[in-house]
């Protein structure tokens, strides 16, 4: 694992309610603040950060000239105690005045000249572990930018048990946030899996740009829904080539996936930079609050090749739609490694939470029997496992008979990685006439 700047490496689960008391800055003068949290990996600019629909952008994406822009920097404390808090910064030229806000405490700070200085904001009583943030907002300036603030600095007993944050090893992946997965348990009585069925529901407010709600994952590819921009959404189905490369032009002809057919309006192309292979997607304006159905077929086609076919069902259309069918060479297997995942692929939205509900999973084996999937293992990527980001959760959906996954947004009530979860069986297989699929 990559080296991270934290004091200890054991993450406590079962988090407490987070509270910050008022500042005690009159009691401490120039305390030691030995931990430096880089803003490059841990800060975003916001307009109306605490509203239901804030505007957000990456630090460094534009100049800091808007007095309404809030620079918010997150860090995770492993314990309560006394927190010394400050930041390191300088004015670009002349004098700049910043408003610093932590909890309910606000303080104006004047920066003068072009030399960096360490500013002590106060000492605070931290009541429990979890995520905390410092807000900085411009008040006045005599130069183009309000200030350059490369780090937030911390000290005190609240930091002694450990502080987690995104360091230089994870500036890109940490800004995207942790990816989370549910690996479904196949009942032991099931034979080779030919079909995999899943349902996906995105709750209100979770359709954040950059989200990929992947419903039907398998050993050789993935199938789900994306939010690609403010005006475009996709249903995406991709299959990896057996040739290991991030550049599709390098794939030998005999190891390229072959498009067998595609549905109406579906776009197909090569993809790369995460392995390479064949990609198919339908631009489709799916909506929050509705339940979409996903059906995947995988079976050997002979000559050491396997065919994978994806179907999508929208309640607005009321019928199954073919996305595409791909033939993967050097492969002779049915569906394996059945799973779902949730990831963010846009760094500018890595500070916004998103959640997906994954319900009613089934597989159909080669004997023609449906088998319900009622257990899942919750896992996460290296960004989470190395404690660069701890805003991840998943498992049984509270108050409902299904699973959920949630990531990003710097929430503190996370789920233990590699934990086991289950849901109550529904007992009613999908009502699909497979012979009538397009």
C-alpha positions as CSV (number, residue, x, y, z in Angstrom):
1,X,0.0,0.0,0.0
2,X,1.1,3.5,-0.6
3,X,2.5,5.5,2.3
4,X,0.0,7.9,3.9
5,X,0.7,10.6,6.5
6,X,-1.1,9.3,9.5
7,X,0.0,8.5,13.0
8,X,-1.6,5.1,13.3
9,X,-3.0,2.7,10.7
10,X,-5.9,1.1,12.5
11,X,-9.3,2.6,11.6
12,X,-12.0,2.6,14.3
13,X,-15.6,1.8,13.2
14,X,-18.9,2.6,14.9
15,X,-18.4,6.3,14.9
16,X,-19.7,8.8,17.5
17,X,-21.7,11.9,17.1
18,X,-19.4,14.8,16.1
19,X,-19.4,18.0,18.0
20,X,-17.1,21.0,18.1
21,X,-17.1,23.4,21.1
22,X,-16.2,27.0,21.1
23,X,-12.7,28.2,20.6
24,X,-10.2,28.5,23.5
25,X,-7.8,30.7,21.7
26,X,-7.4,33.1,24.6
27,X,-5.9,30.2,26.7
28,X,-3.2,29.0,24.3
29,X,-0.6,31.1,22.5
30,X,1.2,29.8,19.3
31,X,0.6,26.1,20.1
32,X,2.5,23.4,18.1
33,X,0.7,22.5,14.9
34,X,2.8,19.7,13.5
35,X,0.3,18.1,11.0
36,X,-0.1,19.8,7.6
37,X,-3.2,18.9,5.5
38,X,-2.6,19.9,1.8
39,X,-5.4,21.8,0.3
40,X,-4.6,20.4,-3.1
41,X,-6.0,17.0,-2.2
42,X,-8.5,17.9,0.5
43,X,-10.2,21.2,-0.5
44,X,-12.9,22.3,-2.9
45,X,-14.5,25.7,-3.7
46,X,-18.2,26.0,-3.0
47,X,-21.0,28.5,-3.6
48,X,-23.7,27.9,-0.9
49,X,-21.9,24.8,0.4
50,X,-24.6,23.9,2.9
51,X,-27.5,24.2,0.5
52,X,-29.2,21.1,-1.1
53,X,-27.6,22.0,-4.5
54,X,-24.3,23.7,-4.0
55,X,-22.0,24.7,-6.8
56,X,-18.6,23.1,-6.5
57,X,-15.3,23.2,-8.4
58,X,-11.7,22.0,-8.0
59,X,-9.1,24.1,-6.2
60,X,-6.9,25.5,-8.9
61,X,-9.5,25.4,-11.5
62,X,-9.9,29.1,-11.5
63,X,-8.7,32.2,-9.6
64,X,-10.0,32.9,-6.1
65,X,-11.7,36.2,-6.8
66,X,-15.4,35.6,-5.8
67,X,-16.1,36.8,-2.3
68,X,-19.0,34.3,-2.1
69,X,-16.7,31.3,-2.8
70,X,-15.9,29.2,0.3
71,X,-12.7,27.1,0.3
72,X,-13.6,24.1,2.4
73,X,-10.8,21.7,3.6
74,X,-11.6,18.3,5.2
75,X,-9.6,16.1,7.6
76,X,-10.5,13.1,9.7
77,X,-9.7,12.9,13.4
78,X,-9.5,9.5,15.0
79,X,-10.4,10.7,18.5
80,X,-11.8,13.6,20.5
81,X,-9.6,16.0,22.5
82,X,-8.1,19.4,22.2
83,X,-7.5,20.6,18.6
84,X,-5.2,23.4,17.7
85,X,-6.2,24.7,14.3
86,X,-4.7,27.1,11.8
87,X,-3.5,27.4,8.2
88,X,-0.5,28.4,6.2
89,X,-1.0,31.2,3.6
90,X,0.0,34.4,2.0
91,X,-1.5,37.3,0.1
92,X,-0.7,37.5,-3.5
93,X,0.3,41.1,-3.0
94,X,-0.8,43.9,-0.7
95,X,-3.2,42.9,2.1
96,X,-6.0,40.3,2.0
97,X,-8.6,39.7,4.6
98,X,-10.1,36.2,5.0
99,X,-13.0,35.0,7.1
100,X,-12.1,31.6,8.8
101,X,-15.0,29.5,10.1
102,X,-14.8,26.3,12.1
103,X,-18.0,25.0,13.7
104,X,-19.8,28.0,15.1
105,X,-16.6,30.1,15.5
106,X,-15.6,32.8,13.0
107,X,-12.5,34.9,12.9
108,X,-11.1,37.5,10.4
109,X,-7.5,37.1,9.4
110,X,-5.4,39.7,7.6
111,X,-2.5,38.5,5.4
112,X,0.0,41.1,4.2
113,X,3.0,40.7,1.9
114,X,4.1,37.8,-0.2
115,X,5.8,35.6,2.4
116,X,4.0,32.6,3.8
117,X,2.9,32.7,7.4
118,X,1.4,30.2,9.8
119,X,-1.9,31.5,11.2
120,X,-3.3,30.2,14.5
121,X,-7.1,30.3,14.6
122,X,-7.8,28.8,17.9
123,X,-8.1,25.7,20.1
124,X,-11.3,23.6,20.1
125,X,-12.7,20.8,22.1
126,X,-13.5,17.8,19.7
127,X,-16.1,15.5,21.1
128,X,-15.5,12.4,18.9
129,X,-13.9,10.9,15.8
130,X,-15.0,11.7,12.2
131,X,-14.6,14.3,9.5
132,X,-14.2,18.0,10.3
133,X,-13.6,21.0,7.9
134,X,-12.3,24.5,7.9
135,X,-13.9,27.1,5.8
136,X,-12.1,30.1,4.4
137,X,-13.9,32.9,2.6
138,X,-12.5,36.1,1.0
139,X,-13.5,39.4,2.6
140,X,-11.2,42.0,0.8
141,X,-8.1,41.9,-1.4
142,X,-5.6,44.2,-3.1
143,X,-4.5,41.7,-5.7
144,X,-6.2,39.4,-8.2
145,X,-6.6,36.5,-5.8
146,X,-7.6,36.7,-2.2
147,X,-4.8,34.4,-1.0
148,X,-2.8,31.3,-1.6
149,X,-3.4,28.8,1.2
150,X,-1.5,25.5,0.5
151,X,-2.3,23.8,3.8
152,X,-4.4,23.6,7.0
153,X,-2.3,22.9,10.1
154,X,-3.3,20.9,13.1
155,X,-2.0,19.9,16.5
156,X,-3.2,19.1,20.0
157,X,-4.4,15.9,21.8
158,X,-7.2,15.3,19.2
159,X,-4.5,14.6,16.6
160,X,-2.4,12.1,18.7
161,X,-4.5,9.1,17.8
162,X,-4.3,9.8,14.1
163,X,-5.3,12.2,11.4
164,X,-6.3,11.0,7.9
165,X,-6.3,13.0,4.8
166,X,-5.4,12.9,1.1
167,X,-1.7,13.3,0.6
168,X,0.4,13.6,-2.6
169,X,0.2,9.9,-3.4
170,X,-3.6,10.2,-3.8
171,X,-4.2,13.8,-5.1
172,X,-6.1,12.5,-8.1
173,X,-7.8,9.4,-6.8
174,X,-8.5,11.0,-3.5
175,X,-10.3,13.9,-5.1
176,X,-12.4,11.4,-7.0
177,X,-13.3,9.7,-3.7
178,X,-13.4,6.0,-2.7
179,X,-15.0,3.4,-5.0
180,X,-17.2,0.9,-3.3
181,X,-18.5,-2.6,-4.3
182,X,-20.9,-5.3,-3.4
183,X,-19.8,-8.8,-4.3
184,X,-22.9,-11.1,-4.3
185,X,-22.8,-14.6,-2.9
186,X,-24.0,-17.3,-5.4
187,X,-26.0,-20.0,-3.7
188,X,-24.0,-23.3,-3.6
189,X,-26.8,-25.2,-5.4
190,X,-26.6,-22.9,-8.5
191,X,-24.8,-24.3,-11.5
192,X,-23.0,-22.3,-14.2
193,X,-24.5,-18.8,-14.3
194,X,-25.9,-17.7,-17.7
195,X,-28.1,-14.8,-16.6
196,X,-27.7,-12.1,-14.0
197,X,-30.6,-9.8,-13.1
198,X,-30.5,-6.6,-10.9
199,X,-32.6,-3.6,-10.1
200,X,-31.2,-0.1,-9.5
201,X,-32.9,2.9,-7.8
202,X,-31.2,6.3,-7.4
203,X,-32.7,8.4,-4.6
204,X,-33.3,12.2,-4.9
205,X,-30.2,14.3,-4.8
206,X,-27.8,11.4,-5.6
207,X,-27.6,12.0,-9.4
208,X,-24.3,13.9,-9.0
209,X,-22.2,14.5,-12.1
210,X,-19.5,11.9,-12.4
211,X,-21.4,9.1,-10.7
212,X,-21.3,5.6,-12.2
213,X,-24.0,3.4,-10.6
214,X,-22.8,0.0,-11.9
215,X,-25.5,-2.6,-11.5
216,X,-24.3,-5.8,-13.3
217,X,-20.6,-6.4,-12.9
218,X,-18.9,-9.5,-13.9
219,X,-15.3,-10.8,-14.4
220,X,-14.9,-9.4,-17.9
221,X,-16.9,-6.2,-17.8
222,X,-19.6,-4.0,-16.3
223,X,-23.1,-2.6,-17.0
224,X,-24.9,0.3,-15.4
225,X,-25.9,4.0,-15.5
226,X,-23.8,7.2,-15.5
227,X,-24.2,10.9,-15.0
228,X,-21.9,12.3,-17.6
229,X,-22.8,16.0,-17.5
230,X,-25.5,18.4,-16.6
231,X,-27.4,17.5,-19.7
232,X,-26.3,13.9,-20.6
233,X,-26.8,10.6,-18.9
234,X,-25.9,7.1,-20.2
235,X,-26.6,3.4,-19.9
236,X,-23.1,1.9,-20.3
237,X,-22.0,-1.6,-21.1
238,X,-18.3,-2.5,-21.6
239,X,-16.3,-5.6,-22.0
240,X,-12.5,-5.8,-21.5
241,X,-10.1,-7.3,-24.0
242,X,-8.0,-10.2,-22.6
243,X,-4.9,-8.2,-23.7
244,X,-3.5,-6.2,-20.8
245,X,-3.1,-2.6,-21.9
246,X,-4.6,0.9,-21.3
247,X,-4.3,1.7,-25.0
248,X,-6.8,0.1,-27.3
249,X,-4.6,0.6,-30.4
250,X,-2.1,-1.8,-28.9
251,X,-4.5,-4.7,-28.8
252,X,-3.6,-7.5,-31.3
253,X,-6.4,-8.2,-33.8
254,X,-6.9,-11.7,-32.4
255,X,-7.5,-10.3,-28.9
256,X,-10.0,-7.6,-29.7
257,X,-13.6,-8.0,-28.5
258,X,-16.0,-8.2,-31.4
259,X,-19.3,-6.4,-31.6
260,X,-22.0,-8.9,-32.6
261,X,-25.0,-6.5,-32.5
262,X,-26.3,-3.4,-30.8
263,X,-29.6,-1.8,-30.0
264,X,-31.2,1.2,-31.6
265,X,-29.4,4.4,-30.8
266,X,-26.5,2.7,-29.1
267,X,-23.0,4.0,-29.7
268,X,-20.1,1.6,-29.8
269,X,-16.4,2.3,-29.6
270,X,-13.1,1.3,-28.1
271,X,-12.2,2.4,-24.6
272,X,-8.9,2.6,-22.7
273,X,-7.1,3.9,-19.6
274,X,-8.6,1.3,-17.3
275,X,-7.7,-1.7,-19.3
276,X,-9.0,-1.6,-22.8
277,X,-11.9,-3.2,-24.8
278,X,-15.2,-2.6,-26.4
279,X,-17.7,0.0,-25.0
280,X,-21.4,0.5,-25.8
281,X,-23.6,3.2,-24.4
282,X,-27.1,4.6,-24.9
283,X,-27.7,8.3,-24.1
284,X,-30.7,8.0,-22.0
285,X,-32.3,10.5,-19.6
286,X,-32.9,8.2,-16.6
287,X,-34.4,9.8,-13.5
288,X,-34.0,9.7,-9.8
289,X,-36.8,8.0,-7.9
290,X,-37.5,5.3,-10.6
291,X,-36.4,1.7,-10.6
292,X,-34.5,0.4,-13.6
293,X,-33.9,-3.2,-14.4
294,X,-30.7,-4.7,-15.8
295,X,-30.2,-8.2,-17.4
296,X,-26.9,-9.6,-18.5
297,X,-26.2,-12.9,-20.3
298,X,-22.9,-14.6,-20.6
299,X,-22.1,-18.0,-22.2
300,X,-19.3,-19.6,-24.2
301,X,-19.8,-19.5,-28.0
302,X,-17.2,-22.1,-28.9
303,X,-13.7,-21.7,-30.3
304,X,-12.5,-20.4,-26.9
305,X,-14.7,-17.3,-27.1
306,X,-17.5,-16.0,-24.9
307,X,-20.5,-13.8,-25.7
308,X,-21.8,-11.2,-23.3
309,X,-25.2,-9.5,-24.0
310,X,-26.8,-6.6,-22.0
311,X,-30.5,-5.6,-21.8
312,X,-32.0,-2.6,-20.1
313,X,-35.6,-2.0,-18.9
314,X,-37.1,1.4,-18.1
315,X,-40.5,1.8,-16.5
316,X,-41.2,4.7,-18.9
317,X,-40.9,2.3,-21.9
318,X,-42.2,-0.9,-20.2
319,X,-40.1,-3.3,-22.4
320,X,-36.6,-4.6,-22.6
321,X,-34.1,-2.8,-24.8
322,X,-30.9,-4.4,-26.2
323,X,-27.8,-2.4,-25.4
324,X,-25.2,-4.6,-27.1
325,X,-23.7,-8.1,-27.5
326,X,-19.9,-8.5,-27.5
327,X,-17.7,-11.6,-28.2
328,X,-14.6,-11.8,-26.1
329,X,-11.7,-14.0,-27.4
330,X,-9.5,-16.3,-25.4
331,X,-12.4,-16.8,-22.9
332,X,-14.4,-19.9,-22.2
333,X,-16.7,-19.3,-19.2
334,X,-20.2,-18.3,-18.0
335,X,-20.7,-15.3,-15.7
336,X,-18.3,-15.1,-12.8
337,X,-17.5,-12.6,-10.1
338,X,-21.1,-11.2,-9.9
339,X,-21.0,-7.7,-8.3
340,X,-22.1,-4.1,-8.4
341,X,-20.1,-0.9,-7.7
342,X,-20.4,2.9,-7.2
343,X,-17.7,5.3,-8.2
344,X,-17.1,8.9,-9.1
345,X,-15.0,9.7,-12.2
346,X,-15.0,13.6,-11.9
347,X,-12.6,15.2,-9.4
348,X,-14.6,18.4,-9.1
349,X,-17.6,16.6,-7.6
350,X,-15.6,14.4,-5.2
351,X,-16.9,16.5,-2.3
352,X,-20.6,15.7,-3.0
353,X,-22.3,12.5,-1.7
354,X,-24.1,10.1,-3.9
355,X,-26.0,6.9,-3.1
356,X,-27.5,4.0,-5.1
357,X,-30.0,1.3,-4.0
358,X,-29.4,-2.2,-5.5
359,X,-32.3,-4.5,-5.1
360,X,-33.8,-7.9,-6.1
361,X,-30.7,-9.7,-7.4
362,X,-31.1,-13.1,-9.2
363,X,-29.1,-15.4,-11.4
364,X,-30.3,-18.1,-13.7
365,X,-28.0,-21.1,-14.3
366,X,-27.6,-23.4,-17.2
367,X,-30.2,-25.8,-15.9
368,X,-32.8,-23.1,-16.3
369,X,-33.3,-22.5,-12.5
370,X,-33.4,-19.0,-11.0
371,X,-31.5,-18.4,-7.7
372,X,-32.0,-15.4,-5.5
373,X,-28.9,-13.5,-4.3
374,X,-29.4,-12.4,-0.7
375,X,-25.9,-12.0,0.6
376,X,-23.2,-9.5,-0.3
377,X,-19.6,-8.6,0.8
378,X,-18.9,-4.9,1.0
379,X,-15.5,-3.8,-0.3
380,X,-13.7,-0.7,-1.3
381,X,-10.7,0.4,-3.4
382,X,-7.2,1.4,-2.3
383,X,-8.2,5.0,-1.8
384,X,-10.4,3.7,1.1
385,X,-8.2,0.9,2.3
386,X,-5.2,3.3,2.6
387,X,-7.4,5.7,4.6
388,X,-7.0,8.5,2.0
389,X,-10.8,8.9,2.1
390,X,-13.1,7.4,4.7
391,X,-16.5,8.5,3.3
392,X,-17.8,5.1,2.1
393,X,-20.7,2.9,3.2
394,X,-22.7,0.0,2.0
395,X,-24.7,-3.1,3.0
396,X,-28.4,-3.7,3.8
397,X,-30.5,-0.7,3.1
398,X,-32.1,0.5,6.4
399,X,-35.8,0.2,6.4
400,X,-35.9,-1.6,3.0
401,X,-35.3,-5.1,1.7
402,X,-32.3,-4.4,-0.5
403,X,-28.7,-3.3,-0.5
404,X,-27.2,0.2,-0.8
405,X,-23.8,1.9,-1.5
406,X,-22.8,5.4,-0.7
407,X,-19.6,7.4,-1.3
408,X,-18.0,10.9,-1.3
409,X,-19.3,13.9,0.6
410,X,-17.1,13.4,3.7
411,X,-19.7,11.7,5.9
412,X,-18.4,10.0,8.9
413,X,-20.7,7.0,9.5
414,X,-18.8,4.5,7.3
415,X,-19.0,0.7,6.9
416,X,-16.3,-1.8,7.7
417,X,-14.5,-2.9,4.6
418,X,-14.9,-6.7,3.8
419,X,-18.0,-6.9,6.0
420,X,-20.8,-9.3,5.2
421,X,-24.4,-8.3,4.6
422,X,-27.7,-9.9,3.8
423,X,-31.3,-9.1,2.9
424,X,-34.6,-10.9,3.3
425,X,-35.5,-13.2,0.3
426,X,-38.4,-12.0,-1.9
427,X,-38.9,-15.4,-3.4
428,X,-40.4,-14.2,-6.7
429,X,-38.1,-14.7,-9.7
430,X,-38.0,-12.1,-12.5
431,X,-40.9,-12.4,-14.8
432,X,-39.0,-12.3,-18.1
433,X,-39.7,-14.3,-21.3
434,X,-36.1,-14.7,-22.3
435,X,-37.1,-16.0,-25.7
436,X,-38.8,-12.7,-26.6
437,X,-35.8,-10.5,-25.8
438,X,-34.7,-8.3,-28.7
